[in-house]
Amino acid sequence: MADQTGPAGTARRIARELPDIRYTLERLPTLARRLVEQLDEHERTPPPPNRRVDRDRERRQFRLLAGAAGLVAGALLIGLDADPAWLGWLLSAAGLLGLWLGRPPSP
C-alpha cells in the first residue's frame, strides 16, 4: 500500500497520466477564453421579459422538492418508530403542505 500511495507511486501515476495532463493544460487557455466570451455575451444579453414567470416556476419546483423530501423523511421516521413520534408526523404534514403549495397553477 505504501508503495502505491507513497512518493514513488505518485511519481509513477503522474508519469502514466502525463499525456492527459499535457493535453488538458494545452486546451486550458482556449477554454478560459471561451468561458470569458460566454460570460461577456451573457452580460450583454437583456433579461427575458417573463422573468417573473421563471421565478414562480423555480419557487414551485423548490416547494415540490422540499415537500417530497419532508414527506419521505417523515415516512421514514414514522416507519422506524423514532422518538419523538410527533416529529415524523410533523415532517409528513409539512411535506404534504409543500407538495400542495408547489402544485401547478390552475388554468
N, C-alpha and C positions, 0 to 999 in steps of 0.2 A: 504494500500500500504506500509506504513512504517513497518507494521508487517511482510510483506513478504521480504522486502529488508533490514530491519534492522539487528542488531546482532542476534536476536532470530531466524529470518527467515533464515539467513545464517547458523546458527548452525544446524537448522533442515535439511536444504538442504544437508549440509556436512554429517550429520548423516545418511541421507537416501542414499547418494551416496558412503558411506564409503566402502562397499564391492567392488564396481567397482574401486575405487581409490586404495584399497589394492591390488587387482588383477593386476592393471597396474604397481604399484610400485614393486610387486614381479617379474614381467616379464622384468622390465627395464634393469637390468644387462645383461640378456641374449640377449635382443635386441641390447644393446650397443656393446656387444662382437661380435655379428653377423655383425653389421654395420662396425666395425673396420676390421673384417676379409674380408668383401667385398671390402672395400677401399684398403686394402693391396693387395688383389688379383688383383684389377683393376690397381694398380700401377705396378705390376709385369708383366701384360699382355702387349705385344708390340702393338703399334698403328696399326690399319688396314692399309694395303698398299694403299688403294684408298682413303686416307683422302681428297685429292683434290676434288674428286667426291662428297663426303659428304658436303664439304664446298660450292661447287657450288649449290648443291640441297638446302642447307639451305638458301643461298642468294636468289635463285629463290622463295622459299616459303615466305621469308620476303618481297620480291618485290610484290608478288601476294597479300599478306595480306595488305601491305601498299597501294597498288593500289586499292584494294576493299574498304578499309576504306576511302581513298580520294574520290573515286567515290561516295560512299554513302553520305559522308559529303557534297560534292559539290551538289549532287542532293537535299539534304535537304535544303541547303542554297538557292538554286535556287527556290525550291518549296515554301519556306517560305518568299520569297521576302526580304531577308536580305540585309542590307546595309553594305558595298558596294556590288553591284550586281556582279562586276567582280570577287570577291573572290570565289563565288560559281563556276563560270566557270573555274577559275584557278585551284581550287581543283579538279574539274571533269577532266580537261585535265591532271593534274598530276596523277590522279588515273588511267586514261587510259594508260598513259605512263608507270606507274608501272606495270599494267597488261601486257602490251606488253613486257616489259623487263623481266617479270617473266615467260614468256611462256616457255614451254619445248623446249629443243634444237631439231632441225630437225635431222632426222636420217641420 
